[in-house]
Amino acid sequence: MGLVDVKRVAEFYPTFIFARSTRNGVWWYFPTAILIKTTLGMLALVVVAGWAIASGRLRKGRELAFILIPWIVYLAVAIQQA
């Protein structure tokens, strides 16, 4: 029901971001909102975690997939709806 609601909101309600109003949403709304609303400490932890994954220091693939796949799917669907 949540993703259906996101699609309906994107179809009927205008989007307002960076002093600009658009009739339909823009694809970069959700990534920008996440960057603006997330604290600097959390963003730093995301960067450190990304570095740990990329450098191979974190080798637990199953646990990473369990955490990352739902987040990536949700963000991809939210961006596509705009």
N, CA, C and O atoms as CSV, one atom per row, in Angstrom:
chain,resi,resn,atom,element,x,y,z
A,1,MET,N,N,0.818,-1.184,0.000
A,1,MET,CA,C,0.000,0.000,0.000
A,1,MET,C,C,0.868,1.255,0.000
A,1,MET,O,O,0.466,2.279,-0.552
A,2,GLY,N,N,2.031,1.194,0.600
A,2,GLY,CA,C,2.896,2.366,0.704
A,2,GLY,C,C,3.378,2.868,-0.647
A,2,GLY,O,O,3.342,4.071,-0.903
A,3,LEU,N,N,3.831,1.966,-1.523
A,3,LEU,CA,C,4.330,2.394,-2.828
A,3,LEU,C,C,3.192,2.861,-3.726
A,3,LEU,O,O,3.393,3.731,-4.573
A,4,VAL,N,N,1.997,2.295,-3.551
A,4,VAL,CA,C,0.832,2.764,-4.304
A,4,VAL,C,C,0.519,4.199,-3.902
A,4,VAL,O,O,0.190,5.028,-4.752
A,5,ASP,N,N,0.619,4.491,-2.622
A,5,ASP,CA,C,0.376,5.847,-2.148
A,5,ASP,C,C,1.408,6.821,-2.714
A,5,ASP,O,O,1.057,7.941,-3.086
A,6,VAL,N,N,2.661,6.415,-2.782
A,6,VAL,CA,C,3.701,7.273,-3.364
A,6,VAL,C,C,3.376,7.589,-4.818
A,6,VAL,O,O,3.537,8.730,-5.251
A,7,LYS,N,N,2.924,6.603,-5.574
A,7,LYS,CA,C,2.582,6.828,-6.976
A,7,LYS,C,C,1.395,7.780,-7.105
A,7,LYS,O,O,1.414,8.678,-7.948
A,8,ARG,N,N,0.368,7.597,-6.285
A,8,ARG,CA,C,-0.806,8.476,-6.362
A,8,ARG,C,C,-0.453,9.901,-5.982
A,8,ARG,O,O,-0.935,10.843,-6.610
A,9,VAL,N,N,0.370,10.074,-4.977
A,9,VAL,CA,C,0.789,11.416,-4.578
A,9,VAL,C,C,1.590,12.062,-5.695
A,9,VAL,O,O,1.424,13.254,-5.955
A,10,ALA,N,N,2.446,11.314,-6.354
A,10,ALA,CA,C,3.253,11.863,-7.448
A,10,ALA,C,C,2.389,12.266,-8.636
A,10,ALA,O,O,2.759,13.171,-9.384
A,11,GLU,N,N,1.254,11.617,-8.824
A,11,GLU,CA,C,0.386,11.941,-9.950
A,11,GLU,C,C,-0.478,13.167,-9.702
A,11,GLU,O,O,-0.744,13.923,-10.637
A,12,PHE,N,N,-0.925,13.387,-8.470
A,12,PHE,CA,C,-1.950,14.396,-8.224
A,12,PHE,C,C,-1.470,15.629,-7.475
A,12,PHE,O,O,-2.111,16.676,-7.571
A,13,TYR,N,N,-0.400,15.552,-6.754
A,13,TYR,CA,C,0.033,16.683,-5.953
A,13,TYR,C,C,1.304,17.296,-6.534
A,13,TYR,O,O,2.197,16.569,-6.971
A,14,PRO,N,N,1.395,18.624,-6.545
A,14,PRO,CA,C,2.616,19.252,-7.060
A,14,PRO,C,C,3.794,19.036,-6.112
A,14,PRO,O,O,3.616,18.819,-4.913
A,15,THR,N,N,4.963,19.099,-6.660
A,15,THR,CA,C,6.191,18.945,-5.889
A,15,THR,C,C,6.871,20.295,-5.762
A,15,THR,O,O,6.970,21.030,-6.745
A,16,PHE,N,N,7.338,20.634,-4.578
A,16,PHE,CA,C,8.029,21.897,-4.340
A,16,PHE,C,C,9.383,21.589,-3.734
A,16,PHE,O,O,9.469,21.056,-2.627
A,17,ILE,N,N,10.434,21.922,-4.453
A,17,ILE,CA,C,11.797,21.708,-3.966
A,17,ILE,C,C,12.705,22.775,-4.551
A,17,ILE,O,O,12.610,23.103,-5.734
A,18,PHE,N,N,13.586,23.317,-3.719
A,18,PHE,CA,C,14.534,24.373,-4.102
A,18,PHE,C,C,13.831,25.554,-4.762
A,18,PHE,O,O,14.250,26.019,-5.822
A,19,ALA,N,N,12.765,26.037,-4.137
A,19,ALA,CA,C,11.989,27.202,-4.594
A,19,ALA,C,C,11.442,27.010,-6.005
A,19,ALA,O,O,11.261,27.975,-6.747
A,20,ARG,N,N,11.186,25.775,-6.360
A,20,ARG,CA,C,10.662,25.458,-7.689
A,20,ARG,C,C,9.487,24.498,-7.525
A,20,ARG,O,O,9.599,23.473,-6.852
A,21,SER,N,N,8.373,24.836,-8.141
A,21,SER,CA,C,7.192,23.992,-8.064
A,21,SER,C,C,6.965,23.327,-9.414
A,21,SER,O,O,6.956,23.996,-10.447
A,22,THR,N,N,6.784,22.021,-9.406
A,22,THR,CA,C,6.522,21.287,-10.645
A,22,THR,C,C,5.213,20.537,-10.506
A,22,THR,O,O,4.836,20.120,-9.411
A,23,ARG,N,N,4.523,20.368,-11.625
A,23,ARG,CA,C,3.236,19.663,-11.605
A,23,ARG,C,C,3.421,18.199,-11.217
A,23,ARG,O,O,2.668,17.670,-10.399
A,24,ASN,N,N,4.409,17.557,-11.797
A,24,ASN,CA,C,4.755,16.175,-11.450
A,24,ASN,C,C,6.079,16.179,-10.722
A,24,ASN,O,O,6.828,17.154,-10.788
A,25,GLY,N,N,6.367,15.110,-10.037
A,25,GLY,CA,C,7.611,15.022,-9.306
A,25,GLY,C,C,8.819,14.923,-10.225
A,25,GLY,O,O,8.692,14.587,-11.402
A,26,VAL,N,N,9.971,15.212,-9.686
A,26,VAL,CA,C,11.237,15.078,-10.414
A,26,VAL,C,C,11.972,13.870,-9.845
A,26,VAL,O,O,11.801,13.535,-8.673
A,27,TRP,N,N,12.777,13.223,-10.655
A,27,TRP,CA,C,13.416,11.971,-10.226
A,27,TRP,C,C,14.388,12.187,-9.076
A,27,TRP,O,O,14.641,11.259,-8.308
A,28,TRP,N,N,14.932,13.372,-8.942
A,28,TRP,CA,C,15.951,13.607,-7.918
A,28,TRP,C,C,15.361,14.116,-6.599
A,28,TRP,O,O,16.111,14.500,-5.702
A,29,TYR,N,N,14.035,14.125,-6.469
A,29,TYR,CA,C,13.402,14.618,-5.238
A,29,TYR,C,C,13.787,13.767,-4.019
A,29,TYR,O,O,14.253,14.310,-3.017
A,30,PHE,N,N,13.602,12.455,-4.090
A,30,PHE,CA,C,13.871,11.594,-2.928
A,30,PHE,C,C,15.357,11.539,-2.554
A,30,PHE,O,O,15.670,11.633,-1.367
A,31,PRO,N,N,16.291,11.391,-3.511
A,31,PRO,CA,C,17.695,11.434,-3.091
A,31,PRO,C,C,18.076,12.766,-2.433
A,31,PRO,O,O,18.839,12.790,-1.467
A,32,THR,N,N,17.541,13.867,-2.959
A,32,THR,CA,C,17.833,15.175,-2.382
A,32,THR,C,C,17.213,15.306,-0.992
A,32,THR,O,O,17.852,15.816,-0.071
A,33,ALA,N,N,15.978,14.851,-0.840
A,33,ALA,CA,C,15.322,14.918,0.466
A,33,ALA,C,C,16.066,14.081,1.500
A,33,ALA,O,O,16.193,14.487,2.655
A,34,ILE,N,N,16.551,12.924,1.092
A,34,ILE,CA,C,17.323,12.086,2.018
A,34,ILE,C,C,18.604,12.794,2.440
A,34,ILE,O,O,18.960,12.776,3.619
A,35,LEU,N,N,19.301,13.417,1.492
A,35,LEU,CA,C,20.540,14.121,1.838
A,35,LEU,C,C,20.288,15.324,2.738
A,35,LEU,O,O,21.085,15.605,3.633
A,36,ILE,N,N,19.196,16.031,2.513
A,36,ILE,CA,C,18.900,17.217,3.312
A,36,ILE,C,C,18.432,16.831,4.711
A,36,ILE,O,O,18.832,17.470,5.685
A,37,LYS,N,N,17.604,15.812,4.834
A,37,LYS,CA,C,16.985,15.470,6.115
A,37,LYS,C,C,17.846,14.568,6.999
A,37,LYS,O,O,17.599,14.469,8.201
A,38,THR,N,N,18.841,13.918,6.429
A,38,THR,CA,C,19.686,13.026,7.208
A,38,THR,C,C,20.765,13.829,7.921
A,38,THR,O,O,21.320,14.774,7.361
A,39,THR,N,N,21.056,13.451,9.150
A,39,THR,CA,C,22.065,14.170,9.921
A,39,THR,C,C,23.457,13.937,9.345
A,39,THR,O,O,23.697,12.956,8.641
A,40,LEU,N,N,24.369,14.859,9.656
A,40,LEU,CA,C,25.737,14.737,9.151
A,40,LEU,C,C,26.437,13.498,9.698
A,40,LEU,O,O,27.229,12.876,8.989
A,41,GLY,N,N,26.159,13.134,10.934
A,41,GLY,CA,C,26.753,11.930,11.520
A,41,GLY,C,C,26.333,10.671,10.781
A,41,GLY,O,O,27.154,9.788,10.532
A,42,MET,N,N,25.062,10.588,10.430
A,42,MET,CA,C,24.577,9.417,9.689
A,42,MET,C,C,25.173,9.377,8.293
A,42,MET,O,O,25.551,8.308,7.814
A,43,LEU,N,N,25.261,10.521,7.638
A,43,LEU,CA,C,25.886,10.560,6.310
A,43,LEU,C,C,27.349,10.122,6.389
A,43,LEU,O,O,27.844,9.431,5.499
A,44,ALA,N,N,28.039,10.529,7.463
A,44,ALA,CA,C,29.432,10.106,7.639
A,44,ALA,C,C,29.510,8.593,7.835
A,44,ALA,O,O,30.409,7.948,7.296
A,45,LEU,N,N,28.579,8.018,8.602
A,45,LEU,CA,C,28.568,6.568,8.789
A,45,LEU,C,C,28.284,5.830,7.487
A,45,LEU,O,O,28.852,4.765,7.245
A,46,VAL,N,N,27.419,6.379,6.651
A,46,VAL,CA,C,27.141,5.767,5.348
A,46,VAL,C,C,28.396,5.782,4.473
A,46,VAL,O,O,28.690,4.802,3.788
A,47,VAL,N,N,29.131,6.888,4.497
A,47,VAL,CA,C,30.371,6.979,3.715
A,47,VAL,C,C,31.401,5.979,4.234
A,47,VAL,O,O,32.056,5.307,3.437
A,48,VAL,N,N,31.557,5.867,5.550
A,48,VAL,CA,C,32.512,4.918,6.134
A,48,VAL,C,C,32.105,3.481,5.810
A,48,VAL,O,O,32.956,2.651,5.491
A,49,ALA,N,N,30.804,3.185,5.892
A,49,ALA,CA,C,30.325,1.840,5.560
A,49,ALA,C,C,30.557,1.533,4.081
A,49,ALA,O,O,30.949,0.419,3.733
A,50,GLY,N,N,30.317,2.514,3.210
A,50,GLY,CA,C,30.594,2.325,1.781
A,50,GLY,C,C,32.062,2.064,1.529
A,50,GLY,O,O,32.415,1.222,0.702
A,51,TRP,N,N,32.920,2.781,2.236
A,51,TRP,CA,C,34.364,2.557,2.099
A,51,TRP,C,C,34.739,1.156,2.591
A,51,TRP,O,O,35.561,0.482,1.971
A,52,ALA,N,N,34.141,0.717,3.700
A,52,ALA,CA,C,34.449,-0.613,4.237
A,52,ALA,C,C,34.004,-1.708,3.270
A,52,ALA,O,O,34.694,-2.714,3.107
A,53,ILE,N,N,32.856,-1.511,2.632
A,53,ILE,CA,C,32.369,-2.501,1.663
A,53,ILE,C,C,33.268,-2.520,0.437
A,53,ILE,O,O,33.656,-3.589,-0.035
A,54,ALA,N,N,33.603,-1.332,-0.085
A,54,ALA,CA,C,34.410,-1.242,-1.301
A,54,ALA,C,C,35.830,-1.753,-1.101
A,54,ALA,O,O,36.414,-2.332,-2.017
A,55,SER,N,N,36.392,-1.545,0.089
A,55,SER,CA,C,37.773,-1.971,0.340
A,55,SER,C,C,37.868,-3.458,0.700
A,55,SER,O,O,38.970,-4.003,0.770
A,56,GLY,N,N,36.742,-4.110,0.926
A,56,GLY,CA,C,36.757,-5.529,1.244
A,56,GLY,C,C,36.912,-5.832,2.716
A,56,GLY,O,O,37.085,-6.993,3.087
A,57,ARG,N,N,36.857,-4.830,3.558
A,57,ARG,CA,C,36.997,-5.059,4.997
A,57,ARG,C,C,35.734,-5.671,5.602
A,57,ARG,O,O,35.776,-6.258,6.683
A,58,LEU,N,N,34.630,-5.530,4.907
A,58,LEU,CA,C,33.366,-6.097,5.346
A,58,LEU,C,C,33.023,-7.229,4.398
A,58,LEU,O,O,32.735,-6.980,3.227
A,59,ARG,N,N,33.046,-8.454,4.868
A,59,ARG,CA,C,32.912,-9.602,3.977
A,59,ARG,C,C,31.612,-10.384,4.189
A,59,ARG,O,O,31.471,-11.482,3.649
A,60,LYS,N,N,30.713,-9.878,4.917
A,60,LYS,CA,C,29.476,-10.603,5.202
A,60,LYS,C,C,28.432,-10.274,4.140
A,60,LYS,O,O,27.596,-9.392,4.338
A,61,GLY,N,N,28.482,-10.979,3.023
A,61,GLY,CA,C,27.621,-10.696,1.884
A,61,GLY,C,C,26.141,-10.895,2.161
A,61,GLY,O,O,25.312,-10.107,1.707
A,62,ARG,N,N,25.808,-11.931,2.896
A,62,ARG,CA,C,24.395,-12.207,3.179
A,62,ARG,C,C,23.778,-11.091,4.019
A,62,ARG,O,O,22.665,-10.645,3.742
A,63,GLU,N,N,24.486,-10.650,5.024
A,63,GLU,CA,C,23.981,-9.586,5.887
A,63,GLU,C,C,23.886,-8.265,5.128
A,63,GLU,O,O,22.929,-7.511,5.305
A,64,LEU,N,N,24.870,-7.989,4.290
A,64,LEU,CA,C,24.831,-6.764,3.482
A,64,LEU,C,C,23.656,-6.780,2.513
A,64,LEU,O,O,22.979,-5.767,2.338
A,65,ALA,N,N,23.418,-7.909,1.894
A,65,ALA,CA,C,22.291,-8.021,0.966
A,65,ALA,C,C,20.974,-7.822,1.712
A,65,ALA,O,O,20.071,-7.161,1.198
A,66,PHE,N,N,20.852,-8.377,2.904
A,66,PHE,CA,C,19.642,-8.245,3.710
A,66,PHE,C,C,19.359,-6.787,4.044
A,66,PHE,O,O,18.199,-6.383,4.119
A,67,ILE,N,N,20.399,-6.002,4.243
A,67,ILE,CA,C,20.228,-4.592,4.599
A,67,ILE,C,C,20.092,-3.718,3.347
A,67,ILE,O,O,19.241,-2.829,3.313
A,68,LEU,N,N,20.900,-3.950,2.339
A,68,LEU,CA,C,20.954,-3.037,1.196
A,68,LEU,C,C,19.867,-3.250,0.151
A,68,LEU,O,O,19.370,-2.274,-0.411
A,69,ILE,N,N,19.485,-4.482,-0.126
A,69,ILE,CA,C,18.533,-4.736,-1.217
A,69,ILE,C,C,17.182,-4.052,-0.978
A,69,ILE,O,O,16.692,-3.403,-1.902
A,70,PRO,N,N,16.552,-4.150,0.188
A,70,PRO,CA,C,15.280,-3.445,0.371
A,70,PRO,C,C,15.413,-1.926,0.211
A,70,PRO,O,O,14.545,-1.282,-0.379
A,71,TRP,N,N,16.491,-1.363,0.733
A,71,TRP,CA,C,16.707,0.080,0.628
A,71,TRP,C,C,16.881,0.500,-0.826
A,71,TRP,O,O,16.310,1.505,-1.250
A,72,ILE,N,N,17.650,-0.246,-1.583
A,72,ILE,CA,C,17.885,0.081,-2.994
A,72,ILE,C,C,16.608,-0.080,-3.810
A,72,ILE,O,O,16.323,0.747,-4.676
A,73,VAL,N,N,15.848,-1.117,-3.550
A,73,VAL,CA,C,14.586,-1.330,-4.290
A,73,VAL,C,C,13.612,-0.201,-3.992
A,73,VAL,O,O,12.995,0.333,-4.913
A,74,TYR,N,N,13.460,0.173,-2.736
A,74,TYR,CA,C,12.535,1.253,-2.375
A,74,TYR,C,C,12.950,2.567,-3.034
A,74,TYR,O,O,12.110,3.281,-3.581
A,75,LEU,N,N,14.233,2.884,-2.984
A,75,LEU,CA,C,14.703,4.127,-3.587
A,75,LEU,C,C,14.515,4.101,-5.099
A,75,LEU,O,O,14.136,5.115,-5.684
A,76,ALA,N,N,14.769,2.977,-5.737
A,76,ALA,CA,C,14.584,2.872,-7.199
A,76,ALA,C,C,13.122,3.061,-7.580
A,76,ALA,O,O,12.822,3.740,-8.562
A,77,VAL,N,N,12.213,2.471,-6.816
A,77,VAL,CA,C,10.783,2.624,-7.124
A,77,VAL,C,C,10.341,4.066,-6.867
A,77,VAL,O,O,9.566,4.614,-7.650
A,78,ALA,N,N,10.812,4.682,-5.801
A,78,ALA,CA,C,10.432,6.062,-5.511
A,78,ALA,C,C,10.948,7.018,-6.589
A,78,ALA,O,O,10.248,7.960,-6.961
A,79,ILE,N,N,12.152,6.789,-7.090
A,79,ILE,CA,C,12.708,7.638,-8.146
A,79,ILE,C,C,11.954,7.420,-9.444
A,79,ILE,O,O,11.706,8.376,-10.179
A,80,GLN,N,N,11.588,6.190,-9.740
A,80,GLN,CA,C,10.887,5.879,-10.981
A,80,GLN,C,C,9.500,6.494,-11.011
A,80,GLN,O,O,9.021,6.848,-12.088
A,81,GLN,N,N,8.839,6.634,-9.878
A,81,GLN,CA,C,7.484,7.159,-9.827
A,81,GLN,C,C,7.430,8.638,-10.159
A,81,GLN,O,O,6.365,9.137,-10.523
A,82,ALA,N,N,8.524,9.347,-10.047
A,82,ALA,CA,C,8.520,10.787,-10.288
A,82,ALA,C,C,8.437,11.146,-11.711
A,82,ALA,O,O,8.425,12.330,-12.049
